[in-house]
């Protein structure tokens, strides 16, 4: 197993910045705003003698009420599974009473611990760490997570304290297969984090009865029946006019990036709120990115028959373009219908990555053309000759022919529906690409022979006489 190193400390001391530095990614959302991180964020450390698991946590303080209390429970679980703790403090703030109280709590855990003085790049390192000797945690490590100063030495120090078995075994698993990446997206307070917790069977993510609890995209790997998945919890997306906070704007970007990185997207819709324009816009983003999609209408168990009929009617009107996606009615809180979601995810992913044979695609194209011919363009018929697969996830069918640039959108949709129905491609969008053969004589003038030139001259003389 890879060793687990957990970052802990007060809010806004630079834990997420150090996480991004160690993983060489930008997975953790970073801003000059305390309490930004709320869930545990896992990553593979790339700086050091060998790979390791690095865990980013939310800031802990003296008062823990409401959502802060839930955040602190997440920190406690991250501490319990850690092999080594990195306690981050802020060199600019100096040693605070909150730091001293956190140290007292950490001592009682009996975990290996290193004191890290972050933001030490603006002063002499010896002066930056001087105030923190009173914590009694040994020699502090002066680092700058933003600049990367002292980070490699810190990780070497941590590995020197780890047992041999934890540093050597499976050290080559840095690129461990993440399995099927599943992004869970939807509007705020639709129940995305609750749904992931239900799938995992534990309180892995912070859930609170308030919109905007999740701010970052959290990657959660897990295994089910021998198959690996990575669930991606995302921040809820609201209408652009309502997005004013800078943090929320970055959350929107992280959500869109999560959709691009995913193989399958679970679109969560709040049945009590109904299907709004933002749900349709979000579904449009998913289709434009070419991702397979499964629709989960959450909180279905609390609706009366009239409300259920209203939701069905809204889905048929506002999300008619998602007719290829499987619709599931679930209750993330009570677990009804949740067990079937991953089976549909597997089917959607299998369809999105399927190999499509060229002879079969060509036969389907010929059958569609015979049943409904392409329209005429300037008196000439569009000719579609053969088709083959041009890509996967999403499936891309490339069709060759003449005047394919003139194929109307209505005929394109007709072909997509024919291919999808014949190939049984449920859960994934299908894309068509048209290619026309080039004319080798286009732009070239035919050079006349001497006999042809004389013949043309005789024709001109004959024409002039008749005039």
Secondary structure per residue as TSV (DSSP state, phi and psi in degrees):
chain	resnum	aa	ss	phi	psi
A	1	X	-	360.0	144.9
A	2	X	-	-74.8	142.9
A	3	X	-	-65.8	150.2
A	4	X	E	-111.8	123.4
A	5	X	E	-116.9	125.5
A	6	X	E	-112.5	134.9
A	7	X	E	-96.4	126.4
A	8	X	E	-134.9	162.2
A	9	X	E	155.9	179.6
A	10	X	S	-66.3	165.9
A	11	X	T	-63.5	144.7
A	12	X	T	66.2	32.6
A	13	X	S	-99.5	-2.6
A	14	X	S	105.7	23.4
A	15	X	H	-66.2	-46.2
A	16	X	H	-66.6	-35.6
A	17	X	H	-63.8	-42.6
A	18	X	H	-67.3	-37.0
A	19	X	H	-58.7	-47.9
A	20	X	H	-63.4	-36.9
A	21	X	H	-66.0	-43.3
A	22	X	H	-71.8	-34.8
A	23	X	H	-89.3	-9.6
A	24	X	T	56.1	41.4
A	25	X	S	-133.6	-177.3
A	26	X	-	-125.5	37.4
A	27	X	-	-67.2	-36.6
A	28	X	S	-89.0	132.8
A	29	X	-	-72.6	130.5
A	30	X	-	-124.9	131.5
A	31	X	-	-160.9	158.6
A	32	X	S	-80.4	68.7
A	33	X	-	-150.0	118.9
A	34	X	T	-70.1	145.7
A	35	X	T	76.5	21.3
A	36	X	-	-69.6	-45.6
A	37	X	-	-81.0	130.8
A	38	X	-	-124.0	-30.0
A	39	X	S	-106.3	164.0
A	40	X	-	-72.1	132.1
A	41	X	E	-117.7	125.1
A	42	X	E	-106.3	146.7
A	43	X	E	-156.4	166.2
A	44	X	E	-97.6	120.2
A	45	X	E	-69.8	131.4
A	46	X	-	-108.8	-9.2
A	47	X	S	-104.2	120.1
A	48	X	S	140.5	178.6
A	49	X	S	-70.1	-25.2
A	50	X	S	-157.6	164.0
A	51	X	-	-64.9	157.6
A	52	X	E	-159.3	165.6
A	53	X	E	-94.8	125.0
A	54	X	E	-111.0	135.6
A	55	X	E	-120.6	122.5
A	56	X	E	-95.0	138.9
A	57	X	-	-129.8	165.9
A	58	X	-	-75.2	159.1
A	59	X	-	-70.0	142.8
A	60	X	-	-112.7	145.8
A	61	X	-	-139.3	-162.1
A	62	X	S	-87.2	-35.0
A	63	X	-	-103.4	124.4
A	64	X	-	-128.6	97.9
A	65	X	-	-130.4	151.8
A	66	X	T	62.2	-129.8
A	67	X	H	-67.2	-27.4
A	68	X	H	-63.7	-34.9
A	69	X	H	-65.7	-38.9
A	70	X	H	-66.9	-38.2
A	71	X	H	-61.5	-41.1
A	72	X	H	-66.2	-33.8
A	73	X	H	-63.5	-36.8
A	74	X	H	-64.9	-39.9
A	75	X	H	-63.6	-42.3
A	76	X	H	-60.9	-40.0
A	77	X	H	-67.8	-37.8
A	78	X	H	-65.0	-37.4
A	79	X	H	-67.0	-40.2
A	80	X	H	-62.3	-35.0
A	81	X	T	-93.0	4.9
A	82	X	-	-85.0	146.8
A	83	X	S	-91.6	-24.3
A	84	X	E	-152.0	140.9
A	85	X	E	-108.9	136.8
A	86	X	E	-111.7	110.3
A	87	X	E	-93.2	111.3
A	88	X	E	-93.5	135.5
A	89	X	E	-127.9	165.7
A	90	X	E	-104.2	118.8
A	91	X	T	-64.9	-29.8
A	92	X	T	-72.9	-32.3
A	93	X	T	-84.0	-21.8
A	94	X	-	75.2	-174.2
A	95	X	S	-78.1	118.7
A	96	X	-	-105.4	161.5
A	97	X	H	-58.9	-33.3
A	98	X	H	-63.5	-39.8
A	99	X	H	-61.0	-43.5
A	100	X	H	-65.6	-37.0
A	101	X	H	-69.5	-38.6
A	102	X	H	-64.5	-39.0
A	103	X	H	-61.9	-41.0
A	104	X	H	-61.8	-38.7
A	105	X	H	-69.3	-37.9
A	106	X	H	-70.2	-33.6
A	107	X	H	-60.9	-35.9
A	108	X	T	-70.9	-15.9
A	109	X	T	-79.3	-26.0
A	110	X	T	72.1	21.3
A	111	X	-	-90.2	145.9
A	112	X	-	-56.4	134.6
A	113	X	E	-139.9	138.0
A	114	X	E	-126.3	138.0
A	115	X	E	-93.0	124.1
A	116	X	E	-118.6	119.4
A	117	X	E	-97.1	103.5
A	118	X	E	-86.8	165.3
A	119	X	-	62.3	41.4
A	120	X	-	-96.2	12.8
A	121	X	T	-82.6	-11.9
A	122	X	T	-94.9	-1.2
A	123	X	S	-147.8	174.9
A	124	X	-	-66.2	132.1
A	125	X	H	-56.4	-38.0
A	126	X	H	-66.1	-34.2
A	127	X	H	-74.6	-34.2
A	128	X	H	-64.9	-34.6
A	129	X	H	-95.0	-6.6
A	130	X	H	-59.6	-41.0
A	131	X	T	-71.3	-15.0
A	132	X	T	-97.0	-0.4
A	133	X	G	-65.8	-24.7
A	134	X	G	-66.8	-13.8
A	135	X	G	-73.9	-16.8
A	136	X	-	71.2	32.3
A	137	X	S	-109.1	22.7
A	138	X	S	84.9	-163.9
A	139	X	S	-73.0	122.3
A	140	X	-	-72.2	155.3
A	141	X	E	-104.8	119.3
A	142	X	E	-87.1	121.1
A	143	X	-	-137.4	167.3
A	144	X	B	-132.3	105.1
A	145	X	T	-64.7	-32.5
A	146	X	T	-68.6	-45.7
A	147	X	T	-89.5	-16.8
A	148	X	T	84.3	9.9
A	149	X	B	-74.1	129.0
A	150	X	T	76.8	1.4
A	151	X	H	-71.2	-44.7
A	152	X	H	-62.8	-41.7
A	153	X	H	-63.4	-35.6
A	154	X	H	-63.5	-45.6
A	155	X	H	-67.3	-37.4
A	156	X	H	-61.6	-38.7
A	157	X	H	-64.1	-41.3
A	158	X	H	-64.5	-44.7
A	159	X	H	-65.7	-29.5
A	160	X	H	-66.3	-23.3
A	161	X	H	-95.2	-9.7
A	162	X	S	-80.2	148.5
A	163	X	-	-61.4	152.7
A	164	X	H	-58.8	-40.4
A	165	X	H	-64.0	-30.9
A	166	X	H	-80.7	-23.3
A	167	X	H	-92.7	-22.1
A	168	X	H	-100.4	-37.8
A	169	X	T	-69.4	132.4
A	170	X	T	55.2	34.6
A	171	X	T	-69.3	-13.8
A	172	X	T	-90.2	2.8
A	173	X	G	-87.4	36.9
A	174	X	G	-70.1	-30.2
A	175	X	G	-106.4	46.5
A	176	X	-	-58.5	137.0
A	177	X	-	-62.2	125.1
A	178	X	-	-87.0	-4.9
A	179	X	-	72.4	-155.5
A	180	X	E	-76.5	123.5
A	181	X	E	-88.6	121.1
A	182	X	E	-120.2	112.9
A	183	X	E	-93.6	131.0
A	184	X	E	-104.7	114.0
A	185	X	E	-126.1	162.1
A	186	X	E	163.5	-177.8
A	187	X	S	-74.1	165.3
A	188	X	T	-59.7	142.9
A	189	X	T	64.5	25.4
A	190	X	S	-83.9	-11.8
A	191	X	S	102.4	26.7
A	192	X	H	-67.0	-49.8
A	193	X	H	-65.0	-38.3
A	194	X	H	-63.0	-38.8
A	195	X	H	-64.4	-42.5
A	196	X	H	-66.3	-42.1
A	197	X	H	-60.3	-37.8
A	198	X	H	-66.7	-40.6
A	199	X	H	-65.3	-36.3
A	200	X	H	-81.0	-24.9
A	201	X	T	79.2	20.1
A	202	X	S	-154.1	163.6
A	203	X	-	-83.3	73.7
A	204	X	-	-79.8	-31.1
A	205	X	S	-118.5	150.8
A	206	X	-	-71.9	124.6
A	207	X	-	-122.4	133.8
A	208	X	-	-148.9	146.2
A	209	X	S	-78.9	61.7
A	210	X	S	-156.3	131.8
A	211	X	T	-62.7	145.3
A	212	X	T	84.9	17.8
A	213	X	-	-63.3	-44.3
A	214	X	-	-86.4	127.3
A	215	X	-	-115.1	-25.1
A	216	X	S	-116.3	166.9
A	217	X	-	-89.3	118.3
A	218	X	E	-106.3	125.1
A	219	X	E	-96.4	121.9
A	220	X	E	-124.1	102.6
A	221	X	E	-79.5	143.2
A	222	X	E	-159.0	171.0
A	223	X	E	-129.0	138.3
A	224	X	E	-138.1	120.3
A	225	X	T	53.9	41.0
A	226	X	T	78.7	3.8
A	227	X	E	-113.0	134.7
A	228	X	E	-93.0	144.0
A	229	X	E	-136.6	160.3
A	230	X	E	-130.4	108.5
A	231	X	E	-84.6	135.4
A	232	X	E	-117.0	109.4
A	233	X	E	-85.1	135.0
A	234	X	-	-124.1	162.1
A	235	X	-	-75.0	148.0
A	236	X	-	-69.2	140.2
A	237	X	-	-101.3	128.0
A	238	X	-	-108.6	176.1
A	239	X	-	-63.3	148.1
A	240	X	G	-58.3	-36.0
A	241	X	G	-64.5	-24.1
A	242	X	G	-93.7	-5.7
A	243	X	-	-90.2	103.1
A	244	X	-	-118.0	-34.0
A	245	X	S	-69.1	135.8
A	246	X	H	-62.2	-35.7
A	247	X	H	-62.3	-42.5
A	248	X	H	-66.2	-33.5
A	249	X	H	-63.9	-41.6
A	250	X	H	-66.7	-33.9
A	251	X	H	-63.5	-37.9
A	252	X	H	-61.3	-43.8
A	253	X	H	-62.2	-43.7
A	254	X	H	-63.4	-36.2
A	255	X	H	-65.9	-44.7
A	256	X	H	-64.2	-36.7
A	257	X	H	-66.0	-37.9
A	258	X	H	-63.3	-37.6
A	259	X	H	-63.0	-41.8
A	260	X	H	-65.4	-35.3
A	261	X	H	-81.4	-14.9
A	262	X	-	-81.2	158.0
A	263	X	S	-92.4	-38.0
A	264	X	E	-134.5	143.3
A	265	X	E	-116.8	130.0
A	266	X	E	-98.6	112.5
A	267	X	E	-89.3	112.1
A	268	X	E	-95.7	126.3
A	269	X	E	-119.3	132.2
A	270	X	E	-80.2	112.8
A	271	X	T	-65.1	-31.1
A	272	X	T	-70.1	-34.3
A	273	X	T	-82.9	-18.0
A	274	X	-	80.5	178.5
A	275	X	-	-95.3	113.3
A	276	X	-	-103.2	179.6
A	277	X	H	-64.4	-31.5
A	278	X	H	-67.8	-33.6
A	279	X	H	-62.9	-41.8
A	280	X	H	-66.3	-40.1
A	281	X	H	-64.1	-42.6
A	282	X	H	-65.1	-40.6
A	283	X	H	-62.5	-36.2
A	284	X	H	-63.3	-39.2
A	285	X	H	-61.6	-40.9
A	286	X	H	-63.8	-44.1
A	287	X	H	-68.6	-40.3
A	288	X	H	-61.6	-33.5
A	289	X	T	-77.6	-9.5
A	290	X	T	79.7	18.9
A	291	X	-	-88.1	144.3
A	292	X	E	-64.8	149.6
A	293	X	E	-140.4	142.0
A	294	X	E	-125.6	130.2
A	295	X	E	-98.0	126.5
A	296	X	E	-118.9	111.8
A	297	X	E	-88.4	107.0
A	298	X	E	-87.1	161.9
A	299	X	S	62.2	32.8
A	300	X	G	-70.9	-27.5
A	301	X	G	-70.5	-17.0
A	302	X	G	-95.4	11.0
A	303	X	-	-100.5	146.4
A	304	X	-	-87.2	169.7
A	305	X	H	-56.8	-37.6
A	306	X	H	-66.4	-40.4
A	307	X	H	-66.3	-38.5
A	308	X	H	-64.2	-41.0
A	309	X	H	-65.3	-35.9
A	310	X	H	-65.0	-40.9
A	311	X	H	-65.5	-40.9
A	312	X	H	-61.1	-42.2
A	313	X	H	-65.7	-40.9
A	314	X	H	-63.9	-38.9
A	315	X	H	-64.6	-43.7
A	316	X	H	-66.7	-28.1
A	317	X	H	-89.1	-47.2
A	318	X	H	-91.2	-24.3
A	319	X	S	-121.4	37.5
A	320	X	G	-63.4	-27.3
A	321	X	G	-73.2	-5.2
A	322	X	G	-101.4	30.4
A	323	X	T	-65.9	-17.2
A	324	X	T	-84.9	-11.0
A	325	X	S	-90.7	145.9
A	326	X	E	-77.2	135.0
A	327	X	E	-104.2	126.4
A	328	X	E	-122.9	136.0
A	329	X	E	-104.3	115.2
A	330	X	-	-131.7	168.4
A	331	X	-	-131.7	102.7
A	332	X	T	-64.9	-30.6
A	333	X	T	-71.2	-42.2
A	334	X	T	-101.1	-12.4
A	335	X	-	91.7	-1.9
A	336	X	T	-69.7	129.1
A	337	X	T	79.5	-6.9
A	338	X	G	-72.4	-33.0
A	339	X	G	-62.3	-23.3
A	340	X	G	-86.4	-11.1
A	341	X	H	-62.1	-46.3
A	342	X	H	-68.0	-28.7
A	343	X	H	-64.2	-40.3
A	344	X	H	-69.9	-33.6
A	345	X	H	-62.2	-43.5
A	346	X	H	-61.6	-43.0
A	347	X	H	-66.4	-42.8
A	348	X	H	-63.6	-40.4
A	349	X	H	-68.2	-39.4
A	350	X	H	-63.1	-40.9
A	351	X	H	-68.0	-36.7
A	352	X	H	-69.3	-25.7
A	353	X	T	-110.3	17.7
A	354	X	-	-73.6	147.6
A	355	X	-	-87.1	127.7
A	356	X	-	-111.4	123.6
A	357	X	-	-74.1	140.2
A	358	X	H	-62.7	-45.1
A	359	X	H	-58.9	-39.3
A	360	X	H	-66.4	-42.9
A	361	X	H	-64.4	-39.4
A	362	X	H	-66.4	-40.9
A	363	X	H	-62.4	-41.3
A	364	X	H	-64.9	-38.3
A	365	X	H	-64.0	-45.8
A	366	X	H	-61.8	-40.9
A	367	X	H	-64.3	-41.5
A	368	X	H	-66.1	-39.1
A	369	X	H	-69.0	-40.2
A	370	X	H	-63.8	-36.9
A	371	X	H	-75.1	-34.8
A	372	X	S	-146.7	104.9
A	373	X	-	-69.9	147.7
A	374	X	-	-63.7	157.6
A	375	X	-	-74.2	167.1
A	376	X	E	-80.7	142.8
A	377	X	E	-126.9	109.7
A	378	X	T	57.3	40.1
A	379	X	T	81.5	0.1
A	380	X	E	-116.8	140.5
A	381	X	E	-82.2	133.8
A	382	X	-	-69.0	129.3
A	383	X	E	-111.2	123.0
A	384	X	E	-111.8	116.9
A	385	X	E	-96.7	-53.4
A	386	X	E	-151.7	166.1
A	387	X	E	-137.1	152.3
A	388	X	E	-151.7	166.0
A	389	X	E	-79.2	135.3
A	390	X	E	-115.2	-1.9
A	391	X	E	174.4	170.3
A	392	X	T	-132.2	156.9
A	393	X	T	50.8	65.6
A	394	X	T	-88.0	162.1
A	395	X	E	-64.5	133.8
A	396	X	E	-120.7	126.3
A	397	X	E	-109.3	122.5
A	398	X	E	-99.6	124.7
A	399	X	E	-113.6	127.6
A	400	X	E	-103.1	143.7
A	401	X	E	177.7	-162.4
A	402	X	E	-109.6	145.5
A	403	X	S	55.5	34.0
A	404	X	G	-68.5	-18.7
A	405	X	G	-66.9	-18.4
A	406	X	G	-96.8	6.4
A	407	X	-	-65.7	121.5
A	408	X	-	-71.3	159.7
A	409	X	H	-63.2	-35.8
A	410	X	H	-63.4	-39.8
A	411	X	H	-72.6	-32.0
A	412	X	H	-62.1	-44.5
A	413	X	H	-64.9	-36.0
A	414	X	H	-61.2	-45.5
A	415	X	H	-66.2	-39.9
A	416	X	H	-61.1	-44.7
A	417	X	H	-64.8	-38.1
A	418	X	H	-65.3	-46.2
A	419	X	H	-63.7	-45.3
A	420	X	H	-63.6	-42.0
A	421	X	H	-69.0	-42.6
A	422	X	H	-69.6	-35.4
A	423	X	H	-91.5	-6.2
A	424	X	T	58.4	50.6
A	425	X	-	-91.8	73.0
A	426	X	T	-80.7	140.9
A	427	X	T	88.1	-3.6
A	428	X	S	-135.1	140.2
A	429	X	-	-71.3	158.8
A	430	X	E	-125.2	134.3
A	431	X	E	-114.4	143.7
A	432	X	E	-114.7	138.9
A	433	X	E	-125.9	133.3
A	434	X	E	-109.8	138.8
A	435	X	E	-133.1	133.4
A	436	X	E	-105.6	141.8
A	437	X	-	-70.6	142.0
A	438	X	-	-80.4	143.5
A	439	X	-	-85.5	114.4
A	440	X	T	-66.7	-19.2
A	441	X	T	-99.2	2.6
A	442	X	T	-68.5	129.9
A	443	X	T	83.2	0.3
A	444	X	-	-107.1	135.2
A	445	X	-	-91.6	140.0
A	446	X	-	-78.4	122.8
A	447	X	-	-79.7	120.1
A	448	X	-	-80.4	144.5
A	449	X	-	-77.9	170.0
A	450	X	H	-63.3	-38.2
A	451	X	H	-64.9	-40.1
A	452	X	H	-67.4	-34.8
A	453	X	H	-65.5	-43.8
A	454	X	H	-65.7	-37.0
A	455	X	H	-64.0	-41.1
A	456	X	H	-64.2	-39.7
A	457	X	H	-65.1	-39.4
A	458	X	H	-63.8	-38.9
A	459	X	H	-64.2	-39.5
A	460	X	H	-63.6	-41.7
A	461	X	H	-64.5	-41.9
A	462	X	H	-64.1	-40.0
A	463	X	H	-65.8	-40.9
A	464	X	H	-66.3	-33.7
A	465	X	H	-67.7	-39.0
A	466	X	H	-67.5	-26.8
A	467	X	-	-72.9	360.0
